[in-house]
């Protein structure tokens, strides 16, 4: 028995499953966001260490607002 058709079918099946997984991951069904699933943000129990900008990579030792007027998030 020749192994070549079996190996070809196996590789083709793997490629098809990979392509299907990529399509599902990029579709709305593959995305899970807290606002859509009803999860609530975790509540911290310790002291606030610093504040971070919700829209960028900026940090602050005191609470303040960013350029868009949003409050920095306590961390």
VEXVOFI-656504 format. One record per atom (N, C-alpha, C, O): residue in three letters; residue number from 1; atom name; chain; y, z negated, x negated. Coordinates in Angstrom, 3 decimals, m for minus. Layout:
+------+------+------+-------+----------+----------+----------+
! resn ! resi ! name ! chain !       yy !       zz !       xx !
+------+------+------+-------+----------+----------+----------+
!  ALA !  NUM !   CA !     A !        Y !        Z !        X !
...
+------+------+------+-------+----------+----------+----------+
// end
This chain:
+------+------+------+-------+----------+----------+----------+
! resn ! resi ! name ! chain !       yy !       zz !       xx !
+------+------+------+-------+----------+----------+----------+
!  UNK !    1 !    N !     A !   m1.177 !    0.000 !   m0.841 !
!  UNK !    1 !   CA !     A !    0.000 !    0.000 !    0.000 !
!  UNK !    1 !    C !     A !    1.244 !    0.000 !   m0.888 !
!  UNK !    1 !    O !     A !    1.307 !   m0.701 !   m1.898 !
!  UNK !    2 !    N !     A !    2.203 !    0.782 !   m0.498 !
!  UNK !    2 !   CA !     A !    3.423 !    0.922 !   m1.275 !
!  UNK !    2 !    C !     A !    4.424 !   m0.166 !   m0.881 !
!  UNK !    2 !    O !     A !    4.660 !   m0.390 !    0.306 !
!  UNK !    3 !    N !     A !    5.002 !   m0.828 !   m1.852 !
!  UNK !    3 !   CA !     A !    5.950 !   m1.916 !   m1.589 !
!  UNK !    3 !    C !     A !    7.363 !   m1.424 !   m1.335 !
!  UNK !    3 !    O !     A !    8.170 !   m2.166 !   m0.774 !
!  UNK !    4 !    N !     A !    7.683 !   m0.229 !   m1.718 !
!  UNK !    4 !   CA !     A !    9.043 !    0.275 !   m1.636 !
!  UNK !    4 !    C !     A !    9.616 !    0.223 !   m0.216 !
!  UNK !    4 !    O !     A !   10.750 !   m0.232 !   m0.066 !
!  UNK !    5 !    N !     A !    8.919 !    0.651 !    0.822 !
!  UNK !    5 !   CA !     A !    9.486 !    0.569 !    2.179 !
!  UNK !    5 !    C !     A !    9.715 !   m0.874 !    2.646 !
!  UNK !    5 !    O !     A !   10.671 !   m1.148 !    3.371 !
!  UNK !    6 !    N !     A !    8.842 !   m1.787 !    2.232 !
!  UNK !    6 !   CA !     A !    9.000 !   m3.184 !    2.632 !
!  UNK !    6 !    C !     A !   10.241 !   m3.780 !    1.974 !
!  UNK !    6 !    O !     A !   11.022 !   m4.468 !    2.631 !
!  UNK !    7 !    N !     A !   10.427 !   m3.519 !    0.684 !
!  UNK !    7 !   CA !     A !   11.598 !   m4.021 !   m0.031 !
!  UNK !    7 !    C !     A !   12.864 !   m3.406 !    0.548 !
!  UNK !    7 !    O !     A !   13.859 !   m4.106 !    0.733 !
!  UNK !    8 !    N !     A !   12.843 !   m2.107 !    0.838 !
!  UNK !    8 !   CA !     A !   14.006 !   m1.443 !    1.427 !
!  UNK !    8 !    C !     A !   14.356 !   m2.056 !    2.791 !
!  UNK !    8 !    O !     A !   15.530 !   m2.295 !    3.075 !
!  UNK !    9 !    N !     A !   13.364 !   m2.308 !    3.623 !
!  UNK !    9 !   CA !     A !   13.609 !   m2.900 !    4.941 !
!  UNK !    9 !    C !     A !   14.168 !   m4.317 !    4.800 !
!  UNK !    9 !    O !     A !   15.055 !   m4.706 !    5.561 !
!  UNK !   10 !    N !     A !   13.667 !   m5.083 !    3.849 !
!  UNK !   10 !   CA !     A !   14.148 !   m6.438 !    3.625 !
!  UNK !   10 !    C !     A !   15.610 !   m6.437 !    3.175 !
!  UNK !   10 !    O !     A !   16.413 !   m7.222 !    3.680 !
!  UNK !   11 !    N !     A !   15.956 !   m5.572 !    2.241 !
!  UNK !   11 !   CA !     A !   17.333 !   m5.479 !    1.750 !
!  UNK !   11 !    C !     A !   18.260 !   m4.995 !    2.860 !
!  UNK !   11 !    O !     A !   19.376 !   m5.497 !    2.997 !
!  UNK !   12 !    N !     A !   17.811 !   m4.029 !    3.648 !
!  UNK !   12 !   CA !     A !   18.624 !   m3.528 !    4.761 !
!  UNK !   12 !    C !     A !   18.865 !   m4.623 !    5.798 !
!  UNK !   12 !    O !     A !   19.963 !   m4.727 !    6.345 !
!  UNK !   13 !    N !     A !   17.846 !   m5.441 !    6.070 !
!  UNK !   13 !   CA !     A !   18.004 !   m6.541 !    7.018 !
!  UNK !   13 !    C !     A !   18.991 !   m7.577 !    6.486 !
!  UNK !   13 !    O !     A !   19.813 !   m8.088 !    7.246 !
!  UNK !   14 !    N !     A !   18.923 !   m7.895 !    5.197 !
!  UNK !   14 !   CA !     A !   19.870 !   m8.840 !    4.610 !
!  UNK !   14 !    C !     A !   21.299 !   m8.320 !    4.683 !
!  UNK !   14 !    O !     A !   22.217 !   m9.076 !    5.003 !
!  UNK !   15 !    N !     A !   21.496 !   m7.045 !    4.392 !
!  UNK !   15 !   CA !     A !   22.833 !   m6.464 !    4.480 !
!  UNK !   15 !    C !     A !   23.351 !   m6.480 !    5.916 !
!  UNK !   15 !    O !     A !   24.529 !   m6.756 !    6.147 !
!  UNK !   16 !    N !     A !   22.485 !   m6.188 !    6.876 !
!  UNK !   16 !   CA !     A !   22.895 !   m6.195 !    8.280 !
!  UNK !   16 !    C !     A !   23.267 !   m7.608 !    8.730 !
!  UNK !   16 !    O !     A !   24.256 !   m7.789 !    9.441 !
!  UNK !   17 !    N !     A !   22.489 !   m8.605 !    8.324 !
!  UNK !   17 !   CA !     A !   22.817 !   m9.986 !    8.683 !
!  UNK !   17 !    C !     A !   24.115 !  m10.446 !    8.024 !
!  UNK !   17 !    O !     A !   24.908 !  m11.160 !    8.638 !
!  UNK !   18 !    N !     A !   24.325 !  m10.046 !    6.804 !
!  UNK !   18 !   CA !     A !   25.573 !  m10.399 !    6.121 !
!  UNK !   18 !    C !     A !   26.787 !   m9.771 !    6.790 !
!  UNK !   18 !    O !     A !   27.817 !  m10.424 !    6.953 !
!  UNK !   19 !    N !     A !   26.668 !   m8.499 !    7.181 !
!  UNK !   19 !   CA !     A !   27.768 !   m7.825 !    7.872 !
!  UNK !   19 !    C !     A !   28.033 !   m8.466 !    9.228 !
!  UNK !   19 !    O !     A !   29.189 !   m8.632 !    9.618 !
!  UNK !   20 !    N !     A !   26.979 !   m8.827 !    9.948 !
!  UNK !   20 !   CA !     A !   27.146 !   m9.482 !   11.246 !
!  UNK !   20 !    C !     A !   27.810 !  m10.847 !   11.073 !
!  UNK !   20 !    O !     A !   28.679 !  m11.213 !   11.864 !
!  UNK !   21 !    N !     A !   27.417 !  m11.593 !   10.059 !
!  UNK !   21 !   CA !     A !   28.030 !  m12.891 !    9.804 !
!  UNK !   21 !    C !     A !   29.507 !  m12.766 !    9.461 !
!  UNK !   21 !    O !     A !   30.317 !  m13.583 !    9.896 !
!  UNK !   22 !    N !     A !   29.859 !  m11.750 !    8.686 !
!  UNK !   22 !   CA !     A !   31.253 !  m11.520 !    8.340 !
!  UNK !   22 !    C !     A !   32.069 !  m11.169 !    9.580 !
!  UNK !   22 !    O !     A !   33.195 !  m11.641 !    9.735 !
!  UNK !   23 !    N !     A !   31.515 !  m10.355 !   10.453 !
!  UNK !   23 !   CA !     A !   32.227 !   m9.989 !   11.680 !
!  UNK !   23 !    C !     A !   32.439 !  m11.203 !   12.581 !
!  UNK !   23 !    O !     A !   33.515 !  m11.364 !   13.157 !
!  UNK !   24 !    N !     A !   31.438 !  m12.048 !   12.708 !
!  UNK !   24 !   CA !     A !   31.571 !  m13.241 !   13.546 !
!  UNK !   24 !    C !     A !   32.572 !  m14.211 !   12.928 !
!  UNK !   24 !    O !     A !   33.361 !  m14.820 !   13.650 !
!  UNK !   25 !    N !     A !   32.555 !  m14.365 !   11.613 !
!  UNK !   25 !   CA !     A !   33.463 !  m15.293 !   10.950 !
!  UNK !   25 !    C !     A !   34.915 !  m14.854 !   11.098 !
!  UNK !   25 !    O !     A !   35.810 !  m15.697 !   11.158 !
!  UNK !   26 !    N !     A !   35.160 !  m13.563 !   11.155 !
!  UNK !   26 !   CA !     A !   36.525 !  m13.058 !   11.291 !
!  UNK !   26 !    C !     A !   36.966 !  m12.917 !   12.735 !
!  UNK !   26 !    O !     A !   38.136 !  m12.632 !   12.991 !
!  UNK !   27 !    N !     A !   36.072 !  m13.106 !   13.677 !
!  UNK !   27 !   CA !     A !   36.404 !  m12.983 !   15.090 !
!  UNK !   27 !    C !     A !   36.898 !  m14.322 !   15.630 !
!  UNK !   27 !    O !     A !   36.754 !  m15.345 !   14.960 !
!  UNK !   28 !    N !     A !   37.479 !  m14.334 !   16.834 !
!  UNK !   28 !   CA !     A !   37.924 !  m15.607 !   17.425 !
!  UNK !   28 !    C !     A !   36.780 !  m16.590 !   17.669 !
!  UNK !   28 !    O !     A !   37.026 !  m17.794 !   17.733 !
!  UNK !   29 !    N !     A !   35.546 !  m16.123 !   17.807 !
!  UNK !   29 !   CA !     A !   34.413 !  m17.017 !   18.056 !
!  UNK !   29 !    C !     A !   34.047 !  m17.819 !   16.817 !
!  UNK !   29 !    O !     A !   33.459 !  m18.894 !   16.929 !
!  UNK !   30 !    N !     A !   34.387 !  m17.313 !   15.642 !
!  UNK !   30 !   CA !     A !   34.008 !  m17.991 !   14.409 !
!  UNK !   30 !    C !     A !   35.049 !  m18.958 !   13.900 !
!  UNK !   30 !    O !     A !   34.827 !  m19.607 !   12.878 !
!  UNK !   31 !    N !     A !   36.187 !  m19.081 !   14.579 !
!  UNK !   31 !   CA !     A !   37.260 !  m19.946 !   14.112 !
!  UNK !   31 !    C !     A !   37.264 !  m21.245 !   14.897 !
!  UNK !   31 !    O !     A !   37.230 !  m21.246 !   16.128 !
!  UNK !   32 !    N !     A !   37.305 !  m22.343 !   14.170 !
!  UNK !   32 !   CA !     A !   37.356 !  m23.664 !   14.792 !
!  UNK !   32 !    C !     A !   38.626 !  m24.348 !   14.338 !
!  UNK !   32 !    O !     A !   38.799 !  m24.628 !   13.152 !
!  UNK !   33 !    N !     A !   39.508 !  m24.617 !   15.274 !
!  UNK !   33 !   CA !     A !   40.736 !  m25.324 !   14.967 !
!  UNK !   33 !    C !     A !   40.798 !  m26.577 !   15.825 !
!  UNK !   33 !    O !     A !   40.310 !  m26.593 !   16.955 !
!  UNK !   34 !    N !     A !   41.393 !  m27.610 !   15.288 !
!  UNK !   34 !   CA !     A !   41.443 !  m28.885 !   15.996 !
!  UNK !   34 !    C !     A !   42.171 !  m28.771 !   17.326 !
!  UNK !   34 !    O !     A !   41.808 !  m29.455 !   18.282 !
!  UNK !   35 !    N !     A !   43.196 !  m27.915 !   17.408 !
!  UNK !   35 !   CA !     A !   43.956 !  m27.813 !   18.648 !
!  UNK !   35 !    C !     A !   43.141 !  m27.161 !   19.756 !
!  UNK !   35 !    O !     A !   43.415 !  m27.397 !   20.932 !
!  UNK !   36 !    N !     A !   42.152 !  m26.352 !   19.416 !
!  UNK !   36 !   CA !     A !   41.356 !  m25.668 !   20.426 !
!  UNK !   36 !    C !     A !   40.119 !  m26.455 !   20.842 !
!  UNK !   36 !    O !     A !   39.600 !  m26.249 !   21.939 !
!  UNK !   37 !    N !     A !   39.643 !  m27.343 !   19.995 !
!  UNK !   37 !   CA !     A !   38.406 !  m28.040 !   20.294 !
!  UNK !   37 !    C !     A !   38.631 !  m29.433 !   20.865 !
!  UNK !   37 !    O !     A !   37.668 !  m30.103 !   21.238 !
!  UNK !   38 !    N !     A !   39.878 !  m29.883 !   20.940 !
!  UNK !   38 !   CA !     A !   40.173 !  m31.172 !   21.525 !
!  UNK !   38 !    C !     A !   40.053 !  m32.337 !   20.572 !
!  UNK !   38 !    O !     A !   40.133 !  m33.485 !   21.007 !
!  UNK !   39 !    N !     A !   39.864 !  m32.088 !   19.285 !
!  UNK !   39 !   CA !     A !   39.785 !  m33.188 !   18.327 !
!  UNK !   39 !    C !     A !   41.177 !  m33.740 !   18.068 !
!  UNK !   39 !    O !     A !   42.163 !  m33.004 !   18.108 !
!  UNK !   40 !    N !     A !   41.251 !  m35.011 !   17.808 !
!  UNK !   40 !   CA !     A !   42.517 !  m35.635 !   17.483 !
!  UNK !   40 !    C !     A !   42.583 !  m35.880 !   15.985 !
!  UNK !   40 !    O !     A !   41.558 !  m36.011 !   15.315 !
!  UNK !   41 !    N !     A !   43.804 !  m35.938 !   15.473 !
!  UNK !   41 !   CA !     A !   43.987 !  m36.201 !   14.049 !
!  UNK !   41 !    C !     A !   43.547 !  m37.625 !   13.724 !
!  UNK !   41 !    O !     A !   43.675 !  m38.529 !   14.549 !
!  UNK !   42 !    N !     A !   43.036 !  m37.809 !   12.532 !
!  UNK !   42 !   CA !     A !   42.596 !  m39.134 !   12.103 !
!  UNK !   42 !    C !     A !   43.796 !  m40.054 !   11.922 !
!  UNK !   42 !    O !     A !   44.852 !  m39.622 !   11.459 !
!  UNK !   43 !    N !     A !   43.636 !  m41.290 !   12.279 !
!  UNK !   43 !   CA !     A !   44.702 !  m42.271 !   12.143 !
!  UNK !   43 !    C !     A !   44.428 !  m43.095 !   10.895 !
!  UNK !   43 !    O !     A !   43.345 !  m43.657 !   10.733 !
!  UNK !   44 !    N !     A !   45.420 !  m43.160 !   10.017 !
!  UNK !   44 !   CA !     A !   45.264 !  m43.919 !    8.790 !
!  UNK !   44 !    C !     A !   45.318 !  m45.417 !    9.050 !
!  UNK !   44 !    O !     A !   45.933 !  m45.870 !   10.014 !
!  UNK !   45 !    N !     A !   44.672 !  m46.171 !    8.186 !
!  UNK !   45 !   CA !     A !   44.656 !  m47.622 !    8.350 !
!  UNK !   45 !    C !     A !   45.385 !  m48.330 !    7.222 !
!  UNK !   45 !    O !     A !   45.669 !  m49.523 !    7.331 !
!  UNK !   46 !    N !     A !   45.692 !  m47.632 !    6.151 !
!  UNK !   46 !   CA !     A !   46.338 !  m48.260 !    5.001 !
!  UNK !   46 !    C !     A !   47.827 !  m47.967 !    4.972 !
!  UNK !   46 !    O !     A !   48.369 !  m47.373 !    5.904 !
!  UNK !   47 !    N !     A !   48.480 !  m48.380 !    3.907 !
!  UNK !   47 !   CA !     A !   49.921 !  m48.146 !    3.786 !
!  UNK !   47 !    C !     A !   50.221 !  m46.669 !    3.512 !
!  UNK !   47 !    O !     A !   49.367 !  m45.943 !    3.004 !
!  UNK !   48 !    N !     A !   51.430 !  m46.232 !    3.850 !
!  UNK !   48 !   CA !     A !   51.858 !  m44.860 !    3.582 !
!  UNK !   48 !    C !     A !   52.170 !  m44.749 !    2.095 !
!  UNK !   48 !    O !     A !   52.965 !  m45.522 !    1.559 !
!  UNK !   49 !    N !     A !   51.551 !  m43.798 !    1.442 !
!  UNK !   49 !   CA !     A !   51.731 !  m43.622 !    0.003 !
!  UNK !   49 !    C !     A !   52.871 !  m42.654 !   m0.278 !
!  UNK !   49 !    O !     A !   53.710 !  m42.913 !   m1.141 !
!  UNK !   50 !    N !     A !   52.904 !  m41.523 !    0.458 !
!  UNK !   50 !   CA !     A !   53.957 !  m40.531 !    0.294 !
!  UNK !   50 !    C !     A !   54.024 !  m39.690 !    1.553 !
!  UNK !   50 !    O !     A !   53.204 !  m39.849 !    2.457 !
!  UNK !   51 !    N !     A !   54.994 !  m38.801 !    1.615 !
!  UNK !   51 !   CA !     A !   55.174 !  m37.894 !    2.740 !
!  UNK !   51 !    C !     A !   55.066 !  m36.472 !    2.209 !
!  UNK !   51 !    O !     A !   55.539 !  m36.173 !    1.113 !
!  UNK !   52 !    N !     A !   54.437 !  m35.590 !    2.998 !
!  UNK !   52 !   CA !     A !   54.303 !  m34.206 !    2.552 !
!  UNK !   52 !    C !     A !   54.910 !  m33.262 !    3.581 !
!  UNK !   52 !    O !     A !   54.924 !  m33.541 !    4.780 !
!  UNK !   53 !    N !     A !   55.409 !  m32.138 !    3.078 !
!  UNK !   53 !   CA !     A !   56.007 !  m31.108 !    3.927 !
!  UNK !   53 !    C !     A !   54.885 !  m30.402 !    4.686 !
!  UNK !   53 !    O !     A !   53.936 !  m29.940 !    4.053 !
!  UNK !   54 !    N !     A !   54.952 !  m30.298 !    6.018 !
!  UNK !   54 !   CA !     A !   53.878 !  m29.656 !    6.766 !
!  UNK !   54 !    C !     A !   53.801 !  m28.144 !    6.537 !
!  UNK !   54 !    O !     A !   52.764 !  m27.539 !    6.812 !
!  UNK !   55 !    N !     A !   54.867 !  m27.527 !    6.045 !
!  UNK !   55 !   CA !     A !   54.888 !  m26.079 !    5.853 !
!  UNK !   55 !    C !     A !   54.812 !  m25.651 !    4.397 !
!  UNK !   55 !    O !     A !   54.755 !  m24.453 !    4.121 !
!  UNK !   56 !    N !     A !   54.809 !  m26.570 !    3.475 !
!  UNK !   56 !   CA !     A !   54.833 !  m26.159 !    2.080 !
!  UNK !   56 !    C !     A !   54.243 !  m27.193 !    1.155 !
!  UNK !   56 !    O !     A !   53.689 !  m28.201 !    1.595 !
!  UNK !   57 !    N !     A !   54.366 !  m26.934 !   m0.134 !
!  UNK !   57 !   CA !     A !   53.747 !  m27.821 !   m1.135 !
!  UNK !   57 !    C !     A !   54.690 !  m28.920 !   m1.623 !
!  UNK !   57 !    O !     A !   54.577 !  m29.353 !   m2.770 !
!  UNK !   58 !    N !     A !   55.614 !  m29.378 !   m0.784 !
!  UNK !   58 !   CA !     A !   56.602 !  m30.352 !   m1.226 !
!  UNK !   58 !    C !     A !   56.229 !  m31.762 !   m0.774 !
!  UNK !   58 !    O !     A !   55.591 !  m31.943 !    0.263 !
!  UNK !   59 !    N !     A !   56.634 !  m32.757 !   m1.564 !
!  UNK !   59 !   CA !     A !   56.322 !  m34.153 !   m1.289 !
!  UNK !   59 !    C !     A !   57.588 !  m34.980 !   m1.410 !
!  UNK !   59 !    O !     A !   58.563 !  m34.549 !   m2.024 !
!  UNK !   60 !    N !     A !   57.571 !  m36.180 !   m0.817 !
!  UNK !   60 !   CA !     A !   58.717 !  m37.078 !   m0.871 !
!  UNK !   60 !    C !     A !   58.218 !  m38.518 !   m0.828 !
!  UNK !   60 !    O !     A !   57.179 !  m38.807 !   m0.234 !
!  UNK !   61 !    N !     A !   58.962 !  m39.410 !   m1.457 !
!  UNK !   61 !   CA !     A !   58.620 !  m40.827 !   m1.421 !
!  UNK !   61 !    C !     A !   59.147 !  m41.484 !   m0.145 !
!  UNK !   61 !    O !     A !   58.652 !  m42.535 !    0.261 !
!  UNK !   62 !    N !     A !   60.143 !  m40.871 !    0.484 !
!  UNK !   62 !   CA !     A !   60.740 !  m41.411 !    1.710 !
!  UNK !   62 !    C !     A !   60.619 !  m40.369 !    2.819 !
!  UNK !   62 !    O !     A !   60.553 !  m39.174 !    2.532 !
!  UNK !   63 !    N !     A !   60.589 !  m40.799 !    4.083 !
!  UNK !   63 !   CA !     A !   60.508 !  m39.831 !    5.175 !
!  UNK !   63 !    C !     A !   61.766 !  m38.959 !    5.241 !
!  UNK !   63 !    O !     A !   62.879 !  m39.452 !    5.057 !
!  UNK !   64 !    N !     A !   61.585 !  m37.675 !    5.501 !
!  UNK !   64 !   CA !     A !   62.711 !  m36.766 !    5.648 !
!  UNK !   64 !    C !     A !   62.262 !  m35.532 !    6.414 !
!  UNK !   64 !    O !     A !   61.108 !  m35.457 !    6.835 !
!  UNK !   65 !    N !     A !   63.144 !  m34.569 !    6.601 !
!  UNK !   65 !   CA !     A !   62.850 !  m33.332 !    7.332 !
!  UNK !   65 !    C !     A !   62.919 !  m32.155 !    6.371 !
!  UNK !   65 !    O !     A !   63.662 !  m32.186 !    5.390 !
!  UNK !   66 !    N !     A !   62.131 !  m31.104 !    6.663 !
!  UNK !   66 !   CA !     A !   62.180 !  m29.912 !    5.836 !
!  UNK !   66 !    C !     A !   63.292 !  m28.990 !    6.326 !
!  UNK !   66 !    O !     A !   64.035 !  m29.353 !    7.238 !
!  UNK !   67 !    N !     A !   63.418 !  m27.806 !    5.736 !
!  UNK !   67 !   CA !     A !   64.485 !  m26.874 !    6.075 !
!  UNK !   67 !    C !     A !   64.383 !  m26.380 !    7.518 !
!  UNK !   67 !    O !     A !   65.396 !  m26.027 !    8.122 !
!  UNK !   68 !    N !     A !   63.168 !  m26.353 !    8.076 !
!  UNK !   68 !   CA !     A !   62.976 !  m25.901 !    9.452 !
!  UNK !   68 !    C !     A !   63.201 !  m27.030 !   10.460 !
!  UNK !   68 !    O !     A !   63.121 !  m26.797 !   11.666 !
!  UNK !   69 !    N !     A !   63.478 !  m28.234 !    9.992 !
!  UNK !   69 !   CA !     A !   63.740 !  m29.356 !   10.884 !
!  UNK !   69 !    C !     A !   62.521 !  m30.167 !   11.254 !
!  UNK !   69 !    O !     A !   62.621 !  m31.069 !   12.085 !
!  UNK !   70 !    N !     A !   61.357 !  m29.876 !   10.659 !
!  UNK !   70 !   CA !     A !   60.143 !  m30.631 !   10.946 !
!  UNK !   70 !    C !     A !   60.087 !  m31.886 !   10.087 !
!  UNK !   70 !    O !     A !   60.521 !  m31.875 !    8.935 !
!  UNK !   71 !    N !     A !   59.555 !  m32.964 !   10.644 !
!  UNK !   71 !   CA !     A !   59.377 !  m34.198 !    9.890 !
!  UNK !   71 !    C !     A !   58.268 !  m34.059 !    8.871 !
!  UNK !   71 !    O !     A !   57.263 !  m33.396 !    9.127 !
!  UNK !   72 !    N !     A !   58.445 !  m34.681 !    7.716 !
!  UNK !   72 !   CA !     A !   57.374 !  m34.738 !    6.718 !
!  UNK !   72 !    C !     A !   56.243 !  m35.594 !    7.291 !
!  UNK !   72 !    O !     A !   56.497 !  m36.522 !    8.059 !
!  UNK !   73 !    N !     A !   55.004 !  m35.289 !    6.926 !
!  UNK !   73 !   CA !     A !   53.832 !  m35.991 !    7.435 !
!  UNK !   73 !    C !     A !   53.477 !  m37.134 !    6.500 !
!  UNK !   73 !    O !     A !   53.434 !  m36.958 !    5.282 !
!  UNK !   74 !    N !     A !   53.224 !  m38.303 !    7.068 !
!  UNK !   74 !   CA !     A !   52.859 !  m39.475 !    6.270 !
!  UNK !   74 !    C !     A !   51.438 !  m39.326 !    5.745 !
!  UNK !   74 !    O !     A !   50.529 !  m38.922 !    6.470 !
!  UNK !   75 !    N !     A !   51.265 !  m39.661 !    4.465 !
!  UNK !   75 !   CA !     A !   49.943 !  m39.590 !    3.842 !
!  UNK !   75 !    C !     A !   49.614 !  m40.937 !    3.249 !
!  UNK !   75 !    O !     A !   48.542 !  m41.112 !    2.670 !
+------+------+------+-------+----------+----------+----------+
// end
